[in-house]
């Protein structure tokens, strides 16, 4: 278990998907997702294994929730700067999304 102080270190924010392309160098099927988090955080990229339920054209314009303060990692040739959040479900990864439109960069708490 973690304590509340540890949880408070995790910075989750809402962002809007701008672009989605296949991550051709990933070992598993994945997309390179470009996300706008507003003026303070800016535009970030992530590699995400979300190809089972989502087509690139269906993700453009969607708001999603991401962890924005993890150390970036390289997946294939992509510098994954944020972690896209979703549930690991029987049908595949289901993205976490705000139930209403919010400002890019709004904090999740």
N, C-alpha and C positions, 0 to 999 in steps of 0.2 A: 504494500500500500504506500501511497505517497501522501504527504501532508498538504494542506492548503497553500502553504508557501511555495512548494514545488509546482503545484497546479497553476498558481498565479504567474509562474515564469513562462508558461506556454502562451504564445500570442497567436490567437486565431482571428482571422479577418475575413470579411466578405470581399469578393472581387468578381469582375465580369470577364468571361472568356472572350478574347479577341480573335484568337487564331488556334487552329488545331491541325497538326500534321502527323503522319506516322513517324515514329522513332525507329528508323530503319536499322540502327545499330544496337538496339536493345535485344537482350537474349530472349525475352518474352514479348509477345505483342503489346505495344504501348504507343501512346500518343505523346507528342511534344505539345504542351498546352501553354499558350501565352495569355496571361491574366493581368487585367488592370486593377490595381488596388488604390487608385486615387493619387493625389498629389504628394502625400507624405511618404508612402512606400513606393509608388511608381508601378512600372510594368515589370513583371517577373515571369520566368518560365519554369515549367515542371514537366517531368516525364511521368506519365501515369498509365498503369495497366487497367484501363477502363474500356477496352475495345469490345468486350462481350455485349454490353448493353447500349453503348453509345456510338453513333456515327459522328464524324467530325462536323458535318454541317448542322447536326442537331445540337451541338454544344455551343456554337457561336451565339453570343448574346446572353447565355445563361449566367446567373449569379451562382457562385459556389463558395464553400467555406474552405479555407486553407490555414495551415500553420505556417507562419511567415518568419519565425525566428530560429529555425534550425540551421545548423551548419550545412551549406550546400554540398551536394554529392554529384559525382558524374555517373550518369547512366548511359552507356554507349558513348556517344560523343556530345551528349547534352549535359550542361551544367544545370541540375535541378535545384532551383533556388528556394522553392516552397514545397510543402507537402499538401496535396489535395486530400481532403477528408471524405470518407465514405464508409458505408457499412459493408462488411464482408458477408454477403448474403448468399443463399442457395442459388439465386439466379445470376450472381456476379456482384461486382462492386456497384453499390448504389450511392451516388453522390449526395452529400449533405448540401442542402440549399435553403436559403431563407424562404419563408412562406409568403413574404411580401417583398417588393422591391425596396432595397436599402442603398445607402451611399457606398460606393467603392471605398474600401478601407475601414468600414465600420467594424468595431471590435466585438468579438463574441465573448461572452462571459457567463 
